[in-house]
Amino acid sequence: MPTYVKNRLTHALIGAALAAGAVTAGAAPAAAAATPATSAVALALGADAPAVLGRAAYVMDAKTGRVYYDKESGERMPIASLTKMMTAYVVLKHAKPTDTVKVTAADVRYGASGDASVAGLHAGDRLTVEEMLYALLLPSGADAAHVFARTYGPGVDGFVDKMNAAARELGMNDTRYVNPDGMPTNGGGYSTAADQARLAAAVVGNPVLEAVTSTRHHSLPATADHDAYSWRNTNHLLGAPGVIGVKTGYTRAAGYTLAFAADRDGTRLIGVILGETDSGRRFDTAEALLDWAAARPRT
């Protein structure tokens, strides 16, 4: 297993917590849920865990719920475009991948407002729901998010209500959505690393969404229904062993965020990093966490 360089102060704090019985390696999910965000020291980890400089992080086993890594996982904070995971999840509760949606001028205007990432959709184009999911999740298109919310709310407010209802159904009790894209309008909403990990597990548990989030590049030739499009995934972790997604995000308030998932040795690992200050480091940290968790004993 790779060797990681740690901050000495972090080592000392973890050691003190272990001595006091406050931290256990590979803690059970119930224990982690009972003691969220008790300090800046990561919980439920061994002293050999990789350093995480983001404000919060969480790594779990999607099947068993075992928590491998927990740093401030219960702290509510903005999540930026990780919001679009819920948008995609809700859409497939109400639509078939083969259904067709139409882009309007209002969708294009919405995407062009502010500093949102867009898929470059053109008014009047008709795409299948599955094609629009690529527009939503690869380039993180706020225009695609607006198409979905307007169509399946119906209306943005109605769709956001469905997002929050789905969050409650998934047990995401520290999450509040205010829009379908994660931009800081209406306060931007909030969630936690633990809640977003639960959602990420549900997203990659859907075969359609797993296929989309695993895709590094997707192109559509022009047809009678739509112009040509080419979208590249913003998730630079794709290509690392077993990685199957899931979503990146950034706003000034949220910092750089990442939900990630990988299949390693028969185990599906799900992770989230929130509040990172360096874009590239979130991917390096995620890969280190995956390597570390995959090497942990399974019992």
Stockholm file with secondary structure:
# STOCKHOLM 1.0

chainA/1-299         MPTYVKNRLTHALIGAALAAGAVTAGAAPAAAAATPATSAVALALGADAPAVLGRAAYVMDAKTGRVYYDKESGERMPIASLTKMMTAYVVLKHAKPTDTVKVTAADVRYGASGDASVAGLHAGDRLTVEEMLYALLLPSGADAAHVFARTYGPGVDGFVDKMNAAARELGMNDTRYVNPDGMPTNGGGYSTAADQARLAAAVVGNPVLEAVTSTRHHSLPATADHDAYSWRNTNHLLGAPGVIGVKTGYTRAAGYTLAFAADRDGTRLIGVILGETDSGRRFDTAEALLDWAAARPRT
#=GR chainA/1-299 SS CCCCCCCHHHHHHHHHHHHHTCCCTTCCHHHHHHSTTCSSSCBSCCTTCCCCCSSEEEEEETTTCCEEEEESTTCCBCCGGGHHHHHHHHHHHHCCTTCEEECCHHHHHHHHSTTCCCCCCCTTCEEEHHHHHHHHHSSCCHHHHHHHHHHHTTSHHHHHHHHHHHHHHTTCTTCBCSSSSCCSGGGCCBBCHHHHHHHHHHHHTSHHHHHHHTCSEEEECCCSSCCCEEEECSCTTTTSTTEEEEEEEEETTTEEEEEEEEEETTEEEEEEEEEESCHHHHHHHHHHHHHHHHTSCCC
#=GC SS_cons         CCCCCCCHHHHHHHHHHHHHTCCCTTCCHHHHHHSTTCSSSCBSCCTTCCCCCSSEEEEEETTTCCEEEEESTTCCBCCGGGHHHHHHHHHHHHCCTTCEEECCHHHHHHHHSTTCCCCCCCTTCEEEHHHHHHHHHSSCCHHHHHHHHHHHTTSHHHHHHHHHHHHHHTTCTTCBCSSSSCCSGGGCCBBCHHHHHHHHHHHHTSHHHHHHHTCSEEEECCCSSCCCEEEECSCTTTTSTTEEEEEEEEETTTEEEEEEEEEETTEEEEEEEEEESCHHHHHHHHHHHHHHHHTSCCC
//
